[in-house]
Amino acid sequence: VKKGRGEVTSRDGQKRRTRRALVEAAGRLLAEGAHPSVAEVADAAEISRRTAYRYFPSAEQLVVEAALEATRHGMELSIDAGGPDEPVTARMDRLVVALHAMTGENEKLLRQIIRYTVTRDPIEPGVPPRPSRRLEYVERAVAPLEGRIDDAALARLTHGLAAVIGIESTIVLRDICGLGPDEVLEVQRWSAQALITAGTSQPKDNPVA
C-alpha cells in the first residue's frame, strides 16, 4: 500500500523531533557545566536510553552536535530575513551565504561529525546516520514552493540543494578543486540558483522526461 505524503512526513517529523530533543537536552546539561553520558542525556530528554544510543552511540558525538545546534537560530533568521513575497532564490542565496560562513567558523566540529557518521549504517530504516539540520534549512528556504511544483520535484530539488552546500561541498571545492573561500562561495551560490531554475522549470504534474 502506497503511503501518503502526510503519513511519511509525520513519521519523519517524529524522528527528527527525537534527535533534536536529545541534542537540546545535551546542550542544556553542558550549559550547566555537566559532562553528560548518552544515558544521562536520554533521561533528561525523557527518551529511552535504547533509542538514544541508536541515534548517538557516543557522548562525544552528542557534545559536537549540541555545539553545532547552537548555530540553528542564526541560520533560521538568515533564511527568513526577507519580505513575505520574496522569491525562493533570495531565501536560498541567504542560506548559502550564512552556511558558508558557519562552515568556516565550525569546520573542525563539522569534520568530526563526518568522522563519526561516515561509516555508520542508517540508525533504522528511513533514518540516516547524519543530523538533518542542513536538510531542514533547505526545506525552510524552499517552503514557498510547496503546492507550486510536484512533491517529487520539490523533494528532488531539496536533496540537490543539500548536496551543493555545506561542509562536504566545501571540502570538494577547496581540497579537490583548489578554490579559495570566495571562489567556493561563488560556486555554491551559482549551483543553488541553477538547481532552483531547473527544479522549477517543469509545470506541476508534468513529469521529467
ROTORVO-740646 format. One record per residue: residue number from 1; residue in one letter; x, y, z of N, C-alpha, C in turn. Coordinates in nm, 4 decimals, m for minus. Layout:
! residues N
{NUM,A,{X,Y,Z},{X,Y,Z},{X,Y,Z}};
...
***
This chain:
! residues 209
{1,V,{0.0841,m0.1187,0.0000},{0.0000,0.0000,0.0000},{0.0879,0.1240,0.0000}};
{2,K,{0.0611,0.2116,m0.0922},{0.1399,0.3335,m0.1008},{0.0979,0.4296,0.0088}};
{3,K,{0.1934,0.4819,0.0810},{0.1617,0.5724,0.1915},{0.1572,0.7157,0.1423}};
{4,G,{0.0661,0.7903,0.2010},{0.0515,0.9290,0.1618},{0.1655,1.0153,0.2121}};
{5,R,{0.1797,1.1332,0.1479},{0.2876,1.2252,0.1859},{0.2733,1.2689,0.3315}};
{6,G,{0.1488,1.2908,0.3759},{0.1274,1.3350,0.5127},{0.1727,1.2325,0.6139}};
{7,E,{0.1479,1.1047,0.5850},{0.1888,0.9994,0.6778},{0.3396,0.9896,0.6864}};
{8,V,{0.4057,0.9955,0.5697},{0.5510,0.9881,0.5682},{0.6113,1.1077,0.6400}};
{9,T,{0.5550,1.2271,0.6111},{0.6075,1.3483,0.6730},{0.5924,1.3421,0.8241}};
{10,S,{0.4777,1.2924,0.8723},{0.4548,1.2825,1.0161},{0.5561,1.1893,1.0815}};
{11,R,{0.5820,1.0753,1.0177},{0.6773,0.9797,1.0736},{0.8180,1.0381,1.0748}};
{12,D,{0.8564,1.0998,0.9637},{0.9891,1.1612,0.9559},{1.0020,1.2736,1.0579}};
{13,G,{0.8931,1.3493,1.0766},{0.8973,1.4585,1.1720},{0.9196,1.4099,1.3139}};
{14,Q,{0.8588,1.2971,1.3483},{0.8783,1.2423,1.4823},{1.0227,1.2007,1.5038}};
{15,K,{1.0839,1.1424,1.4033},{1.2240,1.1007,1.4146},{1.3150,1.2224,1.4307}};
{16,R,{1.2847,1.3269,1.3571},{1.3648,1.4493,1.3707},{1.3472,1.5101,1.5094}};
{17,R,{1.2229,1.5081,1.5581},{1.1994,1.5641,1.6917},{1.2734,1.4850,1.7989}};
{18,T,{1.2792,1.3536,1.7828},{1.3530,1.2712,1.8791},{1.4997,1.3089,1.8802}};
{19,R,{1.5590,1.3196,1.7631},{1.7006,1.3554,1.7535},{1.7256,1.4941,1.8118}};
{20,R,{1.6373,1.5864,1.7775},{1.6563,1.7242,1.8238},{1.6383,1.7337,1.9750}};
{21,A,{1.5438,1.6574,2.0306},{1.5234,1.6594,2.1755},{1.6479,1.6115,2.2488}};
{22,L,{1.7135,1.5108,2.1953},{1.8370,1.4616,2.2571},{1.9481,1.5661,2.2506}};
{23,V,{1.9620,1.6297,2.1361},{2.0664,1.7309,2.1195},{2.0405,1.8505,2.2107}};
{24,E,{1.9150,1.8930,2.2191},{1.8826,2.0070,2.3050},{1.9038,1.9738,2.4521}};
{25,A,{1.8709,1.8518,2.4927},{1.8954,1.8108,2.6312},{2.0447,1.8094,2.6604}};
{26,A,{2.1239,1.7621,2.5662},{2.2699,1.7637,2.5838},{2.3201,1.9063,2.5990}};
{27,G,{2.2659,1.9979,2.5186},{2.3062,2.1375,2.5284},{2.2737,2.1979,2.6635}};
{28,R,{2.1581,2.1659,2.7177},{2.1206,2.2186,2.8494},{2.2144,2.1658,2.9582}};
{29,L,{2.2447,2.0386,2.9516},{2.3341,1.9800,3.0525},{2.4737,2.0382,3.0420}};
{30,L,{2.5202,2.0585,2.9202},{2.6528,2.1182,2.9022},{2.6553,2.2612,2.9551}};
{31,A,{2.5472,2.3350,2.9326},{2.5398,2.4727,2.9797},{2.5417,2.4796,3.1320}};
{32,E,{2.4989,2.3727,3.1965},{2.5007,2.3662,3.3429},{2.6360,2.3202,3.3970}};
{33,G,{2.7294,2.2947,3.3054},{2.8627,2.2534,3.3484},{2.8813,2.1042,3.3611}};
{34,A,{2.7821,2.0265,3.3189},{2.7917,1.8806,3.3280},{2.8680,1.8249,3.2084}};
{35,H,{2.9127,1.7024,3.2227},{2.9736,1.6271,3.1131},{2.8913,1.4990,3.0983}};
{36,P,{2.7739,1.5115,3.0363},{2.6762,1.4027,3.0431},{2.7113,1.2827,2.9552}};
{37,S,{2.6675,1.1674,2.9999},{2.6735,1.0466,2.9192},{2.5497,1.0426,2.8299}};
{38,V,{2.5493,0.9517,2.7325},{2.4313,0.9366,2.6476},{2.3108,0.8986,2.7329}};
{39,A,{2.3310,0.8125,2.8323},{2.2207,0.7704,2.9193},{2.1639,0.8888,2.9966}};
{40,E,{2.2503,0.9756,3.0466},{2.2039,1.0924,3.1219},{2.1271,1.1888,3.0327}};
{41,V,{2.1723,1.2038,2.9086},{2.1009,1.2901,2.8142},{1.9641,1.2304,2.7838}};
{42,A,{1.9593,1.0992,2.7640},{1.8317,1.0331,2.7365},{1.7335,1.0566,2.8512}};
{43,D,{1.7813,1.0425,2.9733},{1.6941,1.0642,3.0891},{1.6438,1.2080,3.0927}};
{44,A,{1.7322,1.3028,3.0649},{1.6936,1.4440,3.0674},{1.5921,1.4766,2.9579}};
{45,A,{1.6036,1.4072,2.8441},{1.5118,1.4310,2.7325},{1.3853,1.3474,2.7434}};
{46,E,{1.3803,1.2603,2.8449},{1.2675,1.1695,2.8643},{1.2464,1.0811,2.7419}};
{47,I,{1.3587,1.0304,2.6918},{1.3600,0.9377,2.5788},{1.4326,0.8120,2.6243}};
{48,S,{1.3905,0.6976,2.5781},{1.4521,0.5739,2.6242},{1.6010,0.5712,2.5913}};
{49,R,{1.6782,0.5113,2.6795},{1.8220,0.5034,2.6575},{1.8539,0.4230,2.5314}};
{50,R,{1.7771,0.3200,2.5081},{1.7988,0.2390,2.3876},{1.7856,0.3238,2.2616}};
{51,T,{1.6813,0.4059,2.2578},{1.6620,0.4951,2.1428},{1.7761,0.5944,2.1321}};
{52,A,{1.8175,0.6510,2.2437},{1.9249,0.7497,2.2421},{2.0532,0.6909,2.1862}};
{53,Y,{2.0862,0.5697,2.2252},{2.2094,0.5075,2.1760},{2.1994,0.4733,2.0275}};
{54,R,{2.0784,0.4516,1.9772},{2.0644,0.4295,1.8328},{2.1006,0.5558,1.7558}};
{55,Y,{2.0597,0.6696,1.8087},{2.0882,0.7951,1.7405},{2.2311,0.8418,1.7651}};
{56,F,{2.2798,0.8256,1.8862},{2.4118,0.8763,1.9241},{2.4870,0.7703,2.0046}};
{57,P,{2.5719,0.6931,1.9381},{2.6442,0.5858,2.0080},{2.7437,0.6359,2.1117}};
{58,S,{2.7866,0.7619,2.1024},{2.8871,0.8125,2.1959},{2.8498,0.9506,2.2468}};
{59,A,{2.8941,0.9803,2.3696},{2.8714,1.1128,2.4275},{2.9464,1.2194,2.3486}};
{60,E,{3.0616,1.1828,2.2933},{3.1414,1.2793,2.2171},{3.0624,1.3326,2.0975}};
{61,Q,{2.9919,1.2435,2.0286},{2.9128,1.2883,1.9151},{2.8001,1.3808,1.9599}};
{62,L,{2.7387,1.3499,2.0714},{2.6322,1.4345,2.1234},{2.6836,1.5738,2.1586}};
{63,V,{2.8028,1.5807,2.2162},{2.8614,1.7103,2.2527},{2.8851,1.7945,2.1278}};
{64,V,{2.9399,1.7321,2.0231},{2.9631,1.8042,1.8985},{2.8311,1.8523,1.8399}};
{65,E,{2.7309,1.7658,1.8412},{2.6004,1.8033,1.7880},{2.5394,1.9199,1.8658}};
{66,A,{2.5539,1.9167,1.9971},{2.4991,2.0245,2.0791},{2.5668,2.1577,2.0453}};
{67,A,{2.6974,2.1524,2.0209},{2.7696,2.2748,1.9852},{2.7208,2.3300,1.8517}};
{68,L,{2.6978,2.2427,1.7554},{2.6521,2.2876,1.6240},{2.5061,2.3313,1.6271}};
{69,E,{2.4277,2.2710,1.7156},{2.2866,2.3086,1.7265},{2.2713,2.4545,1.7678}};
{70,A,{2.3718,2.5063,1.8372},{2.3661,2.6461,1.8812},{2.3644,2.7437,1.7637}};
{71,T,{2.4023,2.6975,1.6442},{2.4027,2.7849,1.5265},{2.2664,2.7887,1.4570}};
{72,R,{2.1728,2.7037,1.4993},{2.0459,2.6899,1.4279},{1.9681,2.8208,1.4216}};
{73,H,{1.9555,2.8896,1.5345},{1.8720,3.0103,1.5385},{1.9219,3.1141,1.4380}};
{74,G,{2.0528,3.1348,1.4339},{2.1077,3.2317,1.3402},{2.0825,3.1931,1.1957}};
{75,M,{2.0917,3.0632,1.1652},{2.0663,3.0176,1.0291},{1.9212,3.0427,0.9905}};
{76,E,{1.8296,3.0124,1.0804},{1.6881,3.0308,1.0503},{1.6540,3.1786,1.0329}};
{77,L,{1.7154,3.2638,1.1139},{1.6931,3.4081,1.0981},{1.7425,3.4555,0.9621}};
{78,S,{1.8561,3.4023,0.9178},{1.9105,3.4405,0.7871},{1.8147,3.4028,0.6754}};
{79,I,{1.7602,3.2829,0.6813},{1.6686,3.2377,0.5762},{1.5459,3.3276,0.5688}};
{80,D,{1.4920,3.3650,0.6836},{1.3644,3.4371,0.6890},{1.3804,3.5895,0.6929}};
{81,A,{1.4989,3.6385,0.6647},{1.5259,3.7818,0.6819},{1.4551,3.8703,0.5803}};
{82,G,{1.4118,3.8153,0.4684},{1.3484,3.8961,0.3648},{1.1994,3.9142,0.3866}};
{83,G,{1.1355,3.9781,0.2886},{0.9918,4.0018,0.2954},{0.9126,3.8763,0.2648}};
{84,P,{0.7811,3.8794,0.2928},{0.6981,3.7603,0.2763},{0.6804,3.7159,0.1321}};
{85,D,{0.6974,3.8076,0.0375},{0.6735,3.7749,m0.1033},{0.8017,3.7620,m0.1850}};
{86,E,{0.9153,3.7553,m0.1190},{1.0399,3.7480,m0.1941},{1.0550,3.6119,m0.2623}};
{87,P,{1.1315,3.6047,m0.3696},{1.1491,3.4776,m0.4403},{1.2319,3.3779,m0.3596}};
{88,V,{1.2106,3.2509,m0.3884},{1.2862,3.1445,m0.3223},{1.4352,3.1588,m0.3498}};
{89,T,{1.4699,3.2104,m0.4666},{1.6125,3.2278,m0.4986},{1.6813,3.3171,m0.3959}};
{90,A,{1.6124,3.4210,m0.3486},{1.6725,3.5107,m0.2497},{1.6847,3.4413,m0.1148}};
{91,R,{1.5844,3.3650,m0.0756},{1.5893,3.2910,0.0515},{1.7053,3.1902,0.0499}};
{92,M,{1.7175,3.1211,m0.0611},{1.8222,3.0201,m0.0710},{1.9597,3.0842,m0.0750}};
{93,D,{1.9717,3.1976,m0.1414},{2.1022,3.2629,m0.1506},{2.1503,3.3060,m0.0128}};
{94,R,{2.0593,3.3570,0.0711},{2.1000,3.3937,0.2066},{2.1432,3.2706,0.2862}};
{95,L,{2.0728,3.1594,0.2649},{2.1126,3.0364,0.3330},{2.2526,2.9937,0.2904}};
{96,V,{2.2803,2.9975,0.1607},{2.4124,2.9573,0.1123},{2.5215,3.0428,0.1764}};
{97,V,{2.5000,3.1727,0.1800},{2.5999,3.2633,0.2374},{2.6178,3.2373,0.3869}};
{98,A,{2.5074,3.2230,0.4582},{2.5142,3.2002,0.6028},{2.5787,3.0660,0.6344}};
{99,L,{2.5451,2.9624,0.5575},{2.6012,2.8300,0.5830},{2.7500,2.8265,0.5500}};
{100,H,{2.7890,2.9005,0.4473},{2.9314,2.9089,0.4128},{3.0103,2.9701,0.5283}};
{101,A,{2.9562,3.0767,0.5866},{3.0238,3.1402,0.6999},{3.0275,3.0476,0.8201}};
{102,M,{2.9158,2.9798,0.8483},{2.9110,2.8880,0.9611},{3.0081,2.7725,0.9428}};
{103,T,{3.0194,2.7240,0.8203},{3.1109,2.6134,0.7913},{3.2546,2.6543,0.8198}};
{104,G,{3.2906,2.7755,0.7789},{3.4262,2.8228,0.8052},{3.4556,2.8378,0.9528}};
{105,E,{3.3555,2.8805,1.0285},{3.3749,2.9021,1.1724},{3.3750,2.7710,1.2523}};
{106,N,{3.3150,2.6675,1.1976},{3.2984,2.5421,1.2730},{3.3530,2.4211,1.1972}};
{107,E,{3.4518,2.4441,1.1147},{3.4991,2.3343,1.0292},{3.5490,2.2150,1.1094}};
{108,K,{3.6187,2.2392,1.2179},{3.6715,2.1287,1.2979},{3.5576,2.0408,1.3505}};
{109,L,{3.4525,2.1034,1.4023},{3.3390,2.0273,1.4526},{3.2680,1.9522,1.3403}};
{110,L,{3.2540,2.0165,1.2260},{3.1856,1.9541,1.1138},{3.2638,1.8343,1.0613}};
{111,R,{3.3956,1.8459,1.0595},{3.4764,1.7312,1.0175},{3.4644,1.6170,1.1182}};
{112,Q,{3.4482,1.6501,1.2453},{3.4266,1.5461,1.3447},{3.2961,1.4721,1.3197}};
{113,I,{3.1935,1.5459,1.2812},{3.0655,1.4829,1.2513},{3.0802,1.3851,1.1352}};
{114,I,{3.1540,1.4258,1.0336},{3.1782,1.3355,0.9208},{3.2467,1.2086,0.9698}};
{115,R,{3.3463,1.2250,1.0535},{3.4209,1.1090,1.1046},{3.3301,1.0175,1.1858}};
{116,Y,{3.2422,1.0764,1.2652},{3.1531,0.9960,1.3492},{3.0523,0.9158,1.2672}};
{117,T,{3.0092,0.9707,1.1539},{2.8934,0.9129,1.0864},{2.9210,0.8505,0.9503}};
{118,V,{3.0383,0.8742,0.8928},{3.0600,0.8304,0.7550},{3.0570,0.6793,0.7404}};
{119,T,{3.0950,0.6062,0.8427},{3.0960,0.4599,0.8339},{2.9751,0.3949,0.8997}};
{120,R,{2.8829,0.4755,0.9493},{2.7648,0.4198,1.0171},{2.6571,0.3813,0.9173}};
{121,D,{2.5876,0.2746,0.9486},{2.4684,0.2388,0.8728},{2.3534,0.3289,0.9182}};
{122,P,{2.2422,0.3293,0.8437},{2.1257,0.4039,0.8915},{2.0876,0.3607,1.0327}};
{123,I,{2.0429,0.4548,1.1134},{2.0045,0.4259,1.2510},{1.8924,0.3226,1.2536}};
{124,E,{1.7980,0.3382,1.1637},{1.6902,0.2430,1.1401},{1.6369,0.2766,1.0024}};
{125,P,{1.5556,0.1914,0.9418},{1.5049,0.2235,0.8073},{1.4438,0.3628,0.8012}};
{126,G,{1.4941,0.4418,0.7078},{1.4421,0.5766,0.6907},{1.5056,0.6824,0.7779}};
{127,V,{1.6014,0.6434,0.8629},{1.6689,0.7406,0.9497},{1.8171,0.7392,0.9180}};
{128,P,{1.8665,0.8342,0.8389},{2.0084,0.8367,0.8045},{2.0943,0.8659,0.9273}};
{129,P,{2.2237,0.8314,0.9218},{2.3091,0.8489,1.0393},{2.3452,0.9923,1.0707}};
{130,R,{2.3275,1.0833,0.9756},{2.3655,1.2217,0.9995},{2.2475,1.3042,1.0463}};
{131,P,{2.2731,1.4105,1.1245},{2.1664,1.5028,1.1638},{2.1045,1.5700,1.0417}};
{132,S,{1.9868,1.6246,1.0585},{1.9132,1.6771,0.9438},{1.9091,1.8294,0.9395}};
{133,R,{1.9994,1.8959,1.0113},{1.9939,2.0427,1.0138},{1.9983,2.1016,0.8736}};
{134,R,{2.0953,2.0586,0.7933},{2.1087,2.1180,0.6604},{1.9826,2.0946,0.5776}};
{135,L,{1.9300,1.9735,0.5840},{1.8081,1.9432,0.5103},{1.6925,2.0296,0.5600}};
{136,E,{1.6848,2.0490,0.6897},{1.5787,2.1336,0.7449},{1.5939,2.2778,0.6989}};
{137,Y,{1.7172,2.3268,0.6903},{1.7397,2.4633,0.6432},{1.6941,2.4781,0.4982}};
{138,V,{1.7301,2.3826,0.4147},{1.6901,2.3884,0.2740},{1.5381,2.3804,0.2627}};
{139,E,{1.4774,2.2904,0.3386},{1.3314,2.2791,0.3360},{1.2659,2.4109,0.3754}};
{140,R,{1.3228,2.4771,0.4717},{1.2684,2.6061,0.5152},{1.2829,2.7107,0.4040}};
{141,A,{1.3967,2.7103,0.3373},{1.4215,2.8082,0.2322},{1.3285,2.7900,0.1126}};
{142,V,{1.2989,2.6651,0.0774},{1.2176,2.6404,m0.0422},{1.0707,2.6169,m0.0083}};
{143,A,{1.0326,2.6352,0.1174},{0.8942,2.6105,0.1586},{0.7906,2.6830,0.0723}};
{144,P,{0.8173,2.8064,0.0233},{0.7164,2.8729,m0.0603},{0.6837,2.7983,m0.1898}};
{145,L,{0.7664,2.6998,m0.2271},{0.7397,2.6238,m0.3493},{0.6383,2.5126,m0.3286}};
{146,E,{0.6035,2.4835,m0.2041},{0.5065,2.3771,m0.1782},{0.3737,2.4114,m0.2450}};
{147,G,{0.3232,2.3176,m0.3236},{0.1999,2.3392,m0.3968},{0.2204,2.3999,m0.5337}};
{148,R,{0.3385,2.4565,m0.5575},{0.3660,2.5172,m0.6880},{0.4346,2.4202,m0.7831}};
{149,I,{0.5078,2.3225,m0.7265},{0.5659,2.2165,m0.8073},{0.5303,2.0837,m0.7427}};
{150,D,{0.5440,1.9752,m0.8172},{0.5093,1.8428,m0.7662},{0.5892,1.8106,m0.6411}};
{151,D,{0.5314,1.7265,m0.5555},{0.6019,1.6824,m0.4352},{0.7340,1.6157,m0.4709}};
{152,A,{0.7331,1.5326,m0.5751},{0.8558,1.4620,m0.6151},{0.9606,1.5612,m0.6638}};
{153,A,{0.9176,1.6614,m0.7390},{1.0106,1.7618,m0.7889},{1.0682,1.8448,m0.6744}};
{154,L,{0.9834,1.8756,m0.5766},{1.0298,1.9531,m0.4619},{1.1296,1.8730,m0.3793}};
{155,A,{1.1019,1.7446,m0.3610},{1.1957,1.6596,m0.2869},{1.3285,1.6488,m0.3603}};
{156,R,{1.3228,1.6320,m0.4921},{1.4455,1.6219,m0.5719},{1.5265,1.7517,m0.5626}};
{157,L,{1.4585,1.8649,m0.5710},{1.5260,1.9940,m0.5603},{1.5883,2.0110,m0.4219}};
{158,T,{1.5140,1.9755,m0.3187},{1.5644,1.9875,m0.1818},{1.6914,1.9053,m0.1627}};
{159,H,{1.6900,1.7827,m0.2107},{1.8073,1.6954,m0.1962},{1.9247,1.7472,m0.2788}};
{160,G,{1.8952,1.7971,m0.3985},{2.0024,1.8516,m0.4808},{2.0685,1.9722,m0.4165}};
{161,L,{1.9868,2.0604,m0.3580},{2.0418,2.1787,m0.2916},{2.1250,2.1398,m0.1697}};
{162,A,{2.0791,2.0394,m0.0953},{2.1562,1.9946,0.0210},{2.2923,1.9405,m0.0185}};
{163,A,{2.3034,1.8906,m0.1422},{2.4298,1.8307,m0.1869},{2.5337,1.9337,m0.2293}};
{164,V,{2.4908,2.0555,m0.2653},{2.5864,2.1518,m0.3204},{2.6259,2.2597,m0.2206}};
{165,I,{2.5844,2.2471,m0.0948},{2.6242,2.3422,0.0083},{2.6759,2.2650,0.1288}};
{166,G,{2.7346,2.3363,0.2241},{2.7796,2.2705,0.3459},{2.9224,2.2206,0.3402}};
{167,I,{2.9606,2.1460,0.4425},{3.0993,2.1070,0.4616},{3.1502,2.0159,0.3508}};
{168,E,{3.0689,1.9185,0.3045},{3.1175,1.8266,0.2013},{3.1444,1.9005,0.0706}};
{169,S,{3.0532,1.9892,0.0334},{3.0743,2.0702,m0.0863},{3.2004,2.1547,m0.0728}};
{170,T,{3.2196,2.2138,0.0445},{3.3378,2.2961,0.0684},{3.4653,2.2143,0.0559}};
{171,I,{3.4653,2.0937,0.1093},{3.5836,2.0078,0.1011},{3.6166,1.9755,m0.0445}};
{172,V,{3.5155,1.9424,m0.1240},{3.5382,1.9105,m0.2648},{3.5943,2.0313,m0.3393}};
{173,L,{3.5292,2.1461,m0.3202},{3.5692,2.2647,m0.3960},{3.7052,2.3178,m0.3540}};
{174,R,{3.7382,2.3043,m0.2274},{3.8670,2.3554,m0.1788},{3.9786,2.2522,m0.1920}};
{175,D,{3.9551,2.1319,m0.1363},{4.0621,2.0325,m0.1288},{4.0859,1.9612,m0.2610}};
{176,I,{3.9838,1.9479,m0.3426},{3.9988,1.8779,m0.4703},{4.0118,1.9761,m0.5866}};
{177,C,{3.9265,2.0788,m0.5877},{3.9305,2.1752,m0.6978},{4.0308,2.2875,m0.6752}};
{178,G,{4.0764,2.3046,m0.5526},{4.1775,2.4054,m0.5240},{4.1260,2.5475,m0.5183}};
{179,L,{3.9983,2.5661,m0.4897},{3.9410,2.7003,m0.4867},{3.9621,2.7665,m0.3512}};
{180,G,{3.9705,2.8994,m0.3530},{3.9778,2.9754,m0.2298},{3.8394,2.9972,m0.1729}};
{181,P,{3.8295,3.0526,m0.0513},{3.6996,3.0696,0.0154},{3.5982,3.1482,m0.0672}};
{182,D,{3.6400,3.2582,m0.1289},{3.5460,3.3379,m0.2078},{3.4982,3.2613,m0.3307}};
{183,E,{3.5892,3.1859,m0.3907},{3.5517,3.1067,m0.5080},{3.4579,2.9927,m0.4699}};
{184,V,{3.4822,2.9327,m0.3546},{3.3929,2.8277,m0.3059},{3.2512,2.8817,m0.2913}};
{185,L,{3.2391,2.9972,m0.2288},{3.1081,3.0581,m0.2092},{3.0430,3.0914,m0.3426}};
{186,E,{3.1204,3.1422,m0.4366},{3.0658,3.1768,m0.5676},{3.0068,3.0540,m0.6363}};
{187,V,{3.0787,2.9425,m0.6328},{3.0299,2.8205,m0.6972},{2.9065,2.7672,m0.6253}};
{188,Q,{2.9063,2.7718,m0.4933},{2.7907,2.7236,m0.4182},{2.6672,2.8088,m0.4465}};
{189,R,{2.6844,2.9388,m0.4537},{2.5707,3.0265,m0.4838},{2.5182,2.9998,m0.6246}};
{190,W,{2.6112,2.9854,m0.7204},{2.5709,2.9583,m0.8585},{2.4997,2.8241,m0.8692}};
{191,S,{2.5523,2.7233,m0.8030},{2.4930,2.5895,m0.8092},{2.3507,2.5901,m0.7544}};
{192,A,{2.3311,2.6586,m0.6423},{2.1979,2.6642,m0.5826},{2.0984,2.7329,m0.6749}};
{193,Q,{2.1398,2.8450,m0.7352},{2.0489,2.9170,m0.8238},{2.0173,2.8344,m0.9479}};
{194,A,{2.1174,2.7643,m1.0008},{2.0957,2.6813,m1.1196},{1.9984,2.5682,m1.0898}};
{195,L,{2.0113,2.5080,m0.9729},{1.9207,2.3999,m0.9362},{1.7777,2.4503,m0.9192}};
{196,I,{1.7614,2.5663,m0.8590},{1.6264,2.6206,m0.8424},{1.5634,2.6501,m0.9778}};
{197,T,{1.6418,2.7069,m1.0680},{1.5911,2.7341,m1.2028},{1.5474,2.6058,m1.2713}};
{198,A,{1.6321,2.5037,m1.2635},{1.5992,2.3754,m1.3264},{1.4814,2.3087,m1.2561}};
{199,G,{1.4789,2.3163,m1.1242},{1.3770,2.2460,m1.0479},{1.2393,2.3071,m1.0575}};
{200,T,{1.2314,2.4329,m1.0959},{1.1012,2.4994,m1.1054},{1.0584,2.5221,m1.2505}};
{201,S,{1.1338,2.4680,m1.3454},{1.1018,2.4913,m1.4865},{0.9958,2.3965,m1.5397}};
{202,Q,{0.9720,2.2850,m1.4674},{0.8704,2.1895,m1.5109},{0.7342,2.2278,m1.4530}};
{203,P,{0.6324,2.2352,m1.5353},{0.4980,2.2638,m1.4817},{0.4538,2.1552,m1.3852}};
{204,K,{0.3684,2.1909,m1.2913},{0.3166,2.0928,m1.1972},{0.2448,1.9810,m1.2709}};
{205,D,{0.2644,1.8576,m1.2202},{0.2027,1.7363,m1.2771},{0.2576,1.7007,m1.4139}};
{206,N,{0.3700,1.7612,m1.4541},{0.4318,1.7236,m1.5808},{0.5640,1.6562,m1.5498}};
{207,P,{0.5711,1.5220,m1.5478},{0.6930,1.4534,m1.5059},{0.8091,1.4799,m1.5974}};
{208,V,{0.9296,1.4740,m1.5396},{1.0511,1.4919,m1.6184},{1.0624,1.3772,m1.7165}};
{209,A,{1.0944,1.4057,m1.8415},{1.1043,1.3002,m1.9434},{1.2243,1.2117,m1.9175}};
***
